[in-house]
Amino acid sequence: MIEKIGNIWDFHDEKRWIVITTNIGWRKSGDAVMGAGIALSAAEKFPELPSWYGKRCKKYGVNTAVTVYKPGRLILFPTKPLNLNQPWMSWKSDADIDLIRRSTIQLAKLVEVINIGTKIGLPLVGCENGNLHAKQVLPILRQYLDDRFILFERS
């Protein structure tokens, strides 16, 4: 994994794929809750994304996996677990280190299966709105992700 300071959306604007961190949850309307951070930016750029991802979360529940959203060149990466009693409140949880490990492993396997043909940008997953620290997350990312991935940290 390559580590870089910069804006992940500038990388995306170069027609590259990026990882979007998400929670596993949905509103009563069925739309995924994407109200902060990189998920909010993605939802603003791709207004159909919350509905699409919400349907996926409802279908797979706690087993919602890393998934590709081809129209946006996005890879959705769950970091916050499903609140079974109130799915619309999943966003309030802290990121879960075990879910991040699972999602990282899935991401590494996913790029083996699909041919994206370019480097993939990702944020420091679980650390901004997820309340984890880089020292918790970086060892996992470094263990499973190779140089096809560029980790973008803010300056």
C-alpha distance (Angstrom), angle and dihedral (degrees) to the residues before:
residue distance angle dihedral
M1 . . .
I2 3.76 . .
E3 3.80 116.9 .
K4 3.78 119.9 -147.9
I5 3.80 140.1 167.8
G6 3.78 111.9 -128.4
N7 3.77 150.6 83.3
I8 3.80 113.5 -57.3
W9 3.81 91.6 -155.3
D10 3.82 90.5 60.2
F11 3.82 86.3 56.1
H12 3.84 89.7 49.1
D13 3.81 90.1 50.1
E14 3.82 87.0 62.4
K15 3.83 87.2 67.6
R16 3.81 92.6 -97.5
W17 3.80 130.7 139.0
I18 3.79 121.0 -108.5
V19 3.79 136.9 -171.2
I20 3.80 118.6 -117.5
T21 3.80 116.7 -159.5
T22 3.79 114.7 -137.5
N23 3.75 144.6 173.0
I24 3.78 121.4 -123.0
G25 3.78 102.6 -115.7
W26 3.78 146.6 89.9
R27 3.77 142.2 -147.8
K28 3.78 123.4 -114.5
S29 3.83 85.8 -96.7
G30 3.81 88.0 61.2
D31 3.81 94.1 -112.9
A32 3.78 118.4 130.1
V33 3.79 114.9 -110.4
M34 3.80 104.8 -112.3
G35 3.78 101.1 160.0
A36 3.80 106.1 136.7
G37 3.78 144.9 35.2
I38 3.77 122.3 -3.6
A39 3.82 91.6 -17.3
L40 3.82 90.4 60.0
S41 3.80 90.8 48.7
A42 3.81 90.1 50.8
A43 3.81 92.1 48.2
E44 3.80 90.6 50.9
K45 3.81 92.1 49.8
F46 3.83 93.5 43.4
P47 3.83 108.5 31.2
E48 3.82 93.1 -175.9
L49 3.82 91.8 57.2
P50 3.85 98.9 85.6
S51 3.81 91.6 54.0
W52 3.81 93.0 45.2
Y53 3.80 94.2 47.2
G54 3.82 93.7 41.1
K55 3.82 90.1 58.1
R56 3.79 89.5 50.9
C57 3.82 92.4 49.4
K58 3.82 91.7 49.0
K59 3.80 91.0 49.6
Y60 3.82 97.3 48.3
G61 3.82 102.1 25.9
V62 3.81 113.6 -179.4
N63 3.81 88.6 1.9
T64 3.81 94.0 61.3
A65 3.78 104.0 140.3
V66 3.77 136.2 -159.1
T67 3.77 104.9 -73.1
V68 3.78 140.0 -173.8
Y69 3.78 122.0 -119.7
K70 3.80 99.3 -164.5
P71 3.83 99.5 -173.5
G72 3.79 89.6 62.7
R73 3.82 101.5 32.1
L74 3.80 86.3 -119.7
I75 3.78 132.8 143.0
L76 3.79 112.1 -157.0
F77 3.79 112.5 -142.9
P78 3.83 119.4 -169.9
T79 3.80 114.4 -137.9
K80 3.81 102.0 156.7
P81 3.82 119.2 60.1
L82 3.77 127.5 -126.1
N83 3.79 117.0 -88.4
L84 3.81 96.5 -139.5
N85 3.82 95.1 -160.5
Q86 3.80 96.3 43.8
P87 3.81 111.4 19.6
W88 3.82 90.7 178.3
M89 3.83 88.9 62.5
S90 3.82 97.1 53.9
W91 3.79 89.2 102.6
K92 3.82 89.9 67.9
S93 3.79 92.7 63.8
D94 3.76 123.0 94.9
A95 3.78 116.5 -109.3
D96 3.78 112.8 -88.0
I97 3.80 117.7 -128.1
D98 3.82 92.6 -150.8
L99 3.80 90.8 52.0
I100 3.81 89.4 48.5
R101 3.80 90.1 52.5
R102 3.82 90.6 49.2
S103 3.79 92.1 47.3
T104 3.81 92.2 47.0
I105 3.81 91.5 52.6
Q106 3.81 89.9 47.8
L107 3.81 90.9 49.0
A108 3.80 91.9 51.9
K109 3.82 90.9 49.6
L110 3.80 92.6 44.2
V111 3.79 93.5 59.7
E112 3.80 88.5 52.6
V113 3.81 90.2 56.8
I114 3.79 101.4 41.6
N115 3.75 123.6 48.0
I116 3.78 106.7 -133.0
G117 3.79 90.9 163.4
T118 3.79 95.7 -152.7
K119 3.77 140.8 67.2
I120 3.81 116.3 -79.2
G121 3.79 122.0 -134.4
L122 3.77 121.7 -144.2
P123 3.78 135.8 177.9
L124 3.78 123.9 -129.6
V125 3.81 91.2 -80.2
G126 3.79 118.6 -133.7
C127 3.79 94.7 4.6
E128 3.77 107.3 95.9
N129 3.80 109.5 43.8
G130 3.80 91.7 1.8
N131 3.81 94.1 67.6
L132 3.79 96.4 -134.2
H133 3.80 123.1 130.0
A134 3.80 126.4 -119.9
K135 3.81 90.3 -118.3
Q136 3.83 88.3 63.0
V137 3.80 96.9 46.3
L138 3.80 106.1 33.9
P139 3.83 96.0 68.2
I140 3.81 89.8 56.5
L141 3.80 94.0 47.3
R142 3.79 92.0 46.4
Q143 3.80 91.8 48.9
Y144 3.80 96.6 55.0
L145 3.81 108.8 22.5
D146 3.79 124.2 76.1
D147 3.80 132.1 -164.4
R148 3.79 92.7 -68.2
F149 3.81 84.2 81.6
I150 3.79 127.9 72.0
L151 3.79 116.0 -161.5
F152 3.80 110.5 -148.6
E153 3.77 116.3 -153.3
R154 3.77 121.9 -175.8
S155 3.76 118.4 -111.6
